[in-house]
């Protein structure tokens, strides 16, 4: 997956974990939970997700879809015929 998607997924998972902990009965302050999720848990989730993403990108490249090559032709989400400089 793309780097922006990976970061978004880690933040989404961090907030889901914080919300799940709150429903499980762990007492986390309402004002502190977004701070914990955004500054502590999301970067901690990036490490295993980056390793998983590395294998996913290699698998996709072996099956004919090179995401890194495609990103060369994207600019702000728009695909161009010329690569970015």
C-alpha positions, 0 to 999 in steps of 0.5 A, a space after each residue: 500500500 502507499 505510504 499515505 495509506 499506511 500512515 492513515 491505517 496506523 492512525 485509524 488502528 490506534 484510535 480503534 485500539 484506544 476505543 476498544 480499551 475504553 469499552 473493555 473497562 480500561 480508564 483512559 482520560 477522554 482528553 488524553 486518549 487522542 494524544 496517546 493514540 496519535 503520538 504513542 500508539 500510531 508510531 508504534 503500529 507503524 513498525 509492524 505495518 511497515 514490515 507487512 507492507 514491505 512483503 505486500 509490495 514485493 508480492 504485488 510487484 511479483 504479480 505485475 503491479 509495481 506501486 513504487 513505479 506507479 507513484 512516479 507518475 502521480 502528482 497530488 493523486 492525479 496520474 500523469 503521462 510524464 514522471 515527476 521530477 
